[in-house]
Amino acid sequence: MIAKILGIVLLLLGFLVLPVLGKTPKDDHSHEDEKVIKLSEKIIREFGIHIEKATLRVFPRIVELPGEITADPDREVHVVPVARGFVREVYKRWGDRVCAGEVLAVIDSPELADLKASYLAAKARLRLAEELYRREELLWKKKITAGESFLKAKKDLELARIEVKTLEQKLLTLGFSPEEIKEFESGRRPLGRYELRSPISGLVVEKHLVRGEMVGPDRLAFQIADLSVVWVLISVYREWLPYVGEGQRVWLVIGEKFPEIEARIDYLNPILDPDTRSAKARVILKNLSRELKPGLLVKVRVAVGGEEKALVVPEGAIQYLKGHPAVFVKTEEGFVPREVKIGRKHGKWVEITAGLAPGETYVAKGALTLKAELEKESLGHGHVH
C-alpha cells in the first residue's frame, strides 16, 4: 500500500518538473542579446546610409616595419661662442621660436676686446703709413729726399696694409660682418661685447648657458632646429630588402590623432647596421603644423610584392562597440551589429578575418549613424523608424 502511494507521488512530481526542465535558456534569452535597428527607406536615404555586399578584393601583400621621426640634420645648427667670455644676457630659452638673425645671448669677451683693439691700432698705423708715403712720394718727385726714404715709406705702407687685412680676416672668420666691423671702428659699442645670433629660423631645442658663466668656442650654447621638414627613418630588415626600394609607396601610421599618411621612400641606405642587420630607408615629410615631433615612433606599412584576395570593407564601415570592432549587417528585421576581427589595412580598406562572410550585406557608409542610434536605444530613448 505504501509503495503504491509513493509511486503516485513520484508520478505527480514528474508532471510538475517536466515543463521546467523543458524550458531552456535559449527560450528565455533568444532575443536578449540581439539588438536590431529598424530604419525606414526614407531615413536611410536622408542619413546617407549605403549598403553593399561583402566581396573579396585584390589586396597587396603588406608588411609592417618600425620607423621613427627625426629632425632633418641639414636643418639643424649648433650655435657656439666665437671667443671666450662671460655671458652678459640670455634672451632665448628652451622651446622658444626664433627667426634667422635674432639675438640669442650677449657675451663680454676680454679676448675679443684685445683682438678688436689690435685691429683699431693697425688701422691707425695704416693711416699714418699712408700719410708718410704720400709725403715721401712728393719729396722724392721734387728731388728733395733720397730714394731710400721713399722706398722705406712704401714698404711700411704695404706692411701696415697686410696687418690690417690679416686682423680683418680674423674678425670676418669669427662671424663679424663688414658692417659690424665698421660699427666698432666708430666706437658706438664696447669692443669686447658681441651677440650670439641664430643662423636660421626654427625652434630652440637645446640651451647650455646661463648669465654670468664663462663660455668659449668649445662649448655648445644653443641648438636650433627647423622642424618644418622632418625625416622618417624606417628599419628595413634583411628579408624585406629585395622588395623595398627608392620611390616605393609607404603608408605611415603615427597615432589616433593623425590620419594615415601616404608617402614615398626617398633614399635607402645600402649599408646595413651591424647590430640590427637592417638598412635605413628615409621618407621626407613636410611638417608645417609642427605636429610631427622628432622621436615619435611610427608604424610603416610597405607593399612587398605579390597580391592576394581578401575580404575587405571600407575603414568607415567599422565601428567600435564596447571596445570591439563591429560592422552593421542588414537582415530581414533590420540592421544588426556584428563583432568582427580585423587584419591588415591598405589605404581606406581594412581586411576582415572573421565575423563577416562574402555575400553578406553590410553598411559600407553611414555606420556611425547606426552606432549613435544603437547607443541612444540602449539609454532608453527608443529608435527612429
Secondary structure, 3 states (H helix, E strand, C coil): CHHHHHHHHHHHHHHHHHHHHHCCHHHHHCCCCCCCECCCHHHHHHCCCEEEECCEEEEEEEEEEEEEEEECHHHEEEECCCCCEEEEEECCCCCCEECCCCEEEEEECHHHHHHHHHHHHHHHHHHHHHHHHHHHHHHHHCCCCCHHHHHHHHHHHHHHHHHHHHHHHHHHHCCCCHHHHHHHHCCCCCCCEEEEECCCCEEEEEECCCCCCEECCCCCCEEEECCCEEEEEEEEEHHHHHHCCCCCEEEEECCCCCCCEEEECCEECCCCCCCCCEEEEEEEEECCCCCCCCCCEEEEEEEEEEEEEEEEEEHHHCEEECCEEEEEEECCCCEEEEECEEEEEECCEEEEEECCCCCCEEEEECHHHHHHHHHHHHCCCCCCC
